[in-house]
Amino acid sequence: ATVYNGIDLTLYPLQPSPGQALVFLGRIHPDKGVHLAIAVARLSGLPLIIVGILQDKKYFQEQVEPFLDGDIRYIGPVDVEGKNKLFSNAFALLHLNTIPERFGLVLAEANAAGVPVIAMDLGSCREVICDGQTGFLVNTLNEAVHAIKRIPTIDRVACRARVQSLFSTETMVEAYEHVYAKIFELEAAKQR
């Protein structure tokens, strides 16, 4: 069975109004596509706030740092309070990963706060993001730029509601209880 990671929704209050900036939240590493987020921000003309741990210093120095200016800022890692401040300023979260994503917890966290996500259609992104409802799945930079124009069509309350139904801690616990009950049922059947 597949049981999705659950998040505590009390940590991420709904941000009912969109902010003005694109945000990137994740490891500063080529796998996470920070350079792609920078390119999309520049093409769209929107500011970008980059948040996350610096995991690949050479990548940061070559692909990120040269583009930092007043419109593209790196603020380093943040805690939950910092994430909420980031989400309150977010027009959309960019998650332009270059490899298949295993789950993408940040996608669920952003949606829990009502922030739409633009993500590469790789790995589990299509399980976490409902294309056209909680964000957009894209395959190219041009698709990502076009998706930014469509962000106002996303209902921020619907983003949170989907996280509540699929990715909350309560939903995760219920799913595990169901799996364990099924296992016990199968084991009991073997004993007969």
Disulfide bonds with the S-S distance in Angstrom:
none
